[in-house]
Amino acid sequence: MNIRPLADRVVIKFLEAEETTKGGIILTSAAQEKPQVAEILAVGPGGVVDGKEVKMEVKIGDKVLIGKYAGTEVKVDGEKYTIVRQNDILAIVD
């Protein structure tokens, strides 16, 4: 099943959280912070949202920073994805 976002929405998949600290301490899953870097898997077409024209600034394959509590998690075919609005994306990581 494919996910095709609408309007200014973007489908992302968070990159794995660090499992060890810089000092070499192994963290349990409960102690790991939610990752904020994600990869874009699908991008909506943009268009008029809330009466304003929205141009999509991101593209598939970009790595981006996302706010901690942004988006909606969905599970498709056993995989977890998050759908966010483009304005929830804080920055593109080069």
C-alpha positions in Angstrom: 0.0 0.0 0.0 1.3 3.5 -0.9 0.6 6.7 1.0 0.0 9.7 -1.1 -0.2 12.9 1.0 -2.7 15.7 0.2 -2.2 19.5 0.1 0.8 20.6 2.1 1.4 17.3 3.9 4.6 15.2 3.9 5.1 11.6 4.8 8.3 11.0 6.8 10.1 8.1 8.5 12.2 9.0 11.5 15.8 7.8 11.4 16.9 5.5 14.2 17.8 7.0 17.6 21.2 6.7 19.0 21.6 3.6 21.0 24.9 4.5 22.7 26.1 7.8 24.2 29.4 9.4 23.1 30.9 7.9 26.2 29.9 4.4 25.1 27.0 3.9 27.5 24.2 1.7 25.9 20.7 3.3 26.3 17.5 1.3 26.7 14.7 2.1 24.4 12.9 4.0 27.2 15.9 6.2 27.8 16.4 7.1 24.2 15.1 10.5 23.0 12.6 10.5 20.1 14.7 11.2 17.0 14.0 14.6 15.4 15.7 13.8 12.1 13.6 12.2 9.4 13.7 11.3 5.7 10.9 12.4 3.4 9.2 9.6 1.6 6.3 11.4 -0.1 5.3 15.0 -0.7 1.9 16.4 -1.3 1.2 18.7 -4.3 0.8 22.0 -2.3 -1.9 24.3 -3.6 -4.3 26.5 -1.7 -4.3 25.8 2.1 -6.4 28.0 4.4 -6.8 30.5 1.6 -3.1 30.9 0.9 -1.0 29.5 -1.9 1.5 26.9 -0.6 4.6 26.0 -2.6 6.3 22.8 -1.5 9.9 23.5 -0.5 11.0 19.9 0.3 11.4 16.9 -1.9 11.5 13.1 -1.6 14.8 12.0 -0.1 15.5 15.2 1.9 16.6 14.7 5.5 14.7 17.2 7.8 14.4 18.3 11.4 10.9 17.9 12.8 9.4 19.4 16.0 9.2 16.9 18.9 5.4 16.6 19.0 4.6 17.3 15.3 2.6 15.1 13.0 0.4 12.0 13.2 1.8 8.5 13.4 0.3 5.9 11.1 1.2 2.2 10.7 1.0 0.8 7.1 2.0 -2.8 6.3 3.8 -3.1 9.7 5.9 0.1 9.2 5.5 3.3 11.2 5.3 6.6 9.3 4.5 10.1 10.4 2.5 12.6 8.4 3.3 16.3 9.0 2.4 19.6 7.5 5.2 21.3 5.7 5.2 24.1 8.3 6.0 21.5 11.0 9.4 21.0 9.3 12.0 23.1 11.0 14.9 22.7 8.6 16.5 20.6 5.9 19.7 18.8 7.0 22.5 18.9 4.4 
